[in-house]
Amino acid sequence: MDDAMEQMFNKATNNMVEKIVNYHDKSLMQWVINYNPDNDGYMFNDNPLLKIISDLVEEDGHSGASFACCLHNARKQIIALKP
């Protein structure tokens, strides 16, 4: 991945982490932590919580694939934040 693309991806991932962690309903963050993406993934899942996350980061202009990749990395970062 070239530097510009990596910077853009990191910015989008950090934005997603911030939006999820600071969302008024903490059950969203808990769902992200507990959800097992290995079963259904993120891209082809119609869980309404994914729509909330998508709306929160709408300004990043994600495709389905970039949303799924960012959420996968955001989940790792959010799990690492937990004490």
Buried (B, 14 or more C-beta within 10 A) or exposed (E): EEEEEEEBBEEBBBBBBEBBBEBEEEEBBEBBEEBEBEEEEBBEBEEEBBEBBBEBBEEBEBEEEBBBBBBEBBBEBBEEEEE
